[in-house]
Each structure stands twice: as structure tokens, then as C-alpha cells.
């Protein structure tokens, strides 16, 4: 059952990227979802901030393409290999996504390389996050 829900959710994820219909993301994210950024040590908890991060990353990435998918035996986790550009910088990475039994994303971790692509993403996301996050 878990694998079925995960696969259905992953199909919706791909549909969202294809159509740019971000309302799909709202359905896919659990309220207690956590995002683990390749540029920040501490994770970002909560649906609102994760929605903001993923929506902005999708806008920043150009020529975004998934290449391979890997599922864990329990069907709750998937690793997606991708490539993209940030301006002139190329990058490769993986999304490691953990789903709950209902097929909602509860943990989303991103790993990226090379450093030049990661830095280009960090600059653009840093500007957007500064505008989004309340000042301490």
C-alpha cells in the first residue's frame, strides 16, 4: 500500500513540475514536513516554509530534468537524480524524499554538486529567503 501511495504522489510531483501547477505541492506536503537544504546546516520545518523553498527553487532551476528514480524496499522513500542550470552554472543532484503512509512528503533532502552550481543556487535562494523569513 505504501508503495502505491508513494508512486501516485510521485506521479503528481512530476505533473506539478510539468504544468507548474503549484497547488499540487500544497496537497503533497504534510503539515510537519522538513526540508534539508544543501546550503544550510539546520533543516527548515513546516509546510509554509517548505512550500516557499520548493516553489522558488523550481523558478530558479533552468533545463531541469530528472534522470533516474530509486525506491526503498518499504516504498516510503525515493531518490530522484536530476540535472539543471542556475544561470550559466550546471549542477547535478538528488532529491531524497520520504513519504508517510498517506503519500505525503514528510522529509525532503537535497544534495548538489559541483560547488559552483551550489553557490549560484545559494545566492539566488539567499535573496529570496531573506525577503520571506521574518527578521529576528
N, C-alpha and C positions, 0 to 999 in steps of 0.2 A: 504493500500500500504506500509506504513512504517513497519508494522509487517512482511510482506512478504520479504522486503529487509533485515530487521534485521535477520530473520530466515535464509535466504540464506547466509548472511555474517557469521552467527554463524556456519553454516554447513561448510563453508570454513575454519573458525578458527579451528574447530575440525579436519578437513582434514590436515591442516598445522601441528598440533601437532602430528598427527598420522604418517605423512610422513616425518616430519622435513623439509619440503619444505618452507623455509623462504621467498621465492619470493611472496608467498601468502600474507604474512604480509604486504609487500610493497603495495599491492593492497587494503588491508583492512584499512590501516591508512590514515586518512585525513591529509592534509598538516599542519593544525593548531591543531593537536591532542595534548592533555595534559595528562601526566602520573602523578598520585598521588601515591607516594611511601609510604609504611608503615613505613619506617625508616627516611624519610626526610619531614620536615615541608613544604618547598616550592615545588610546582609542577614543573615538567620538561616539558617545552613546545617545540613542534616542532617534525616533523616526524622523522628526523635523530636520535635524542637522544632517542625517544620512541622506535624506531626500535632497536637501540642498547640495551636498557634496556630489552625489552621483549625477544630478541634473547638470551641474556646472562642468564636471569632467566630460560628460557627453558632448557639451557645447565646445569645449576646448580641443578635444581629440579630433584630428582630421584623418581621413583614409582609414578609419577604424575597421579592423577585420578580425573575426575570431577564426582560429585555425583548427584547434583540437579541443575535445571535451573528455574529461576523465571523471568517472563516478567512483565513490567509495562503495564497499560491499553493502553497507546498511542503506544506501540510496539517499542519505541525507546530505551528503557533501558532494560538490562538483568543483573541478578545477578547469577553468577556461583559459586557453592560451590565446593571446592576441598580439597584434601589432597596430601601431598608429603613428601619427606625426603630431608634434606640437610645433607649429611654425615650420622651420627648416630642420628641426631635430627629429630623428626617428627613434622610436622606442619599441621594445618588446616587453611583454609582461604576462602575468597570470592573475586572474581573479579566483580567489579561493572562497567559495560561498557555502555556508552552512544553512540548511533549511530546517524548519521544525516539521512535525508530523503533518501539519496542515498545508505545507508547501510554501510557507512564508519565510523570507530571509531573516535569519537571526544574527548572522555574523558574516561580514564581507571584508576580506583582507586582500590587499593588492600588493604585488611585488613587481618592480620595474627595473629595467636596465636599458641602456647604459646610463651612467651618471649624468651625461649631458642632457639626455631626454628627460630624466627625472628632475633635474634642476630647472629646465624650461617649464615643466608642469608645475613645479613648486612655486615659481614666480607668479604664474597666472592664477593659480589657486589661492596663493597667499593674499593677493589683492582682493579676490572675491570673498575670501573668508574674513578678511579684516572689515569689509563692508557689512557682512552678515552677522558676525559674532558681536555680542554686546561688549562694550568696553568694561574692563574690570575696575 
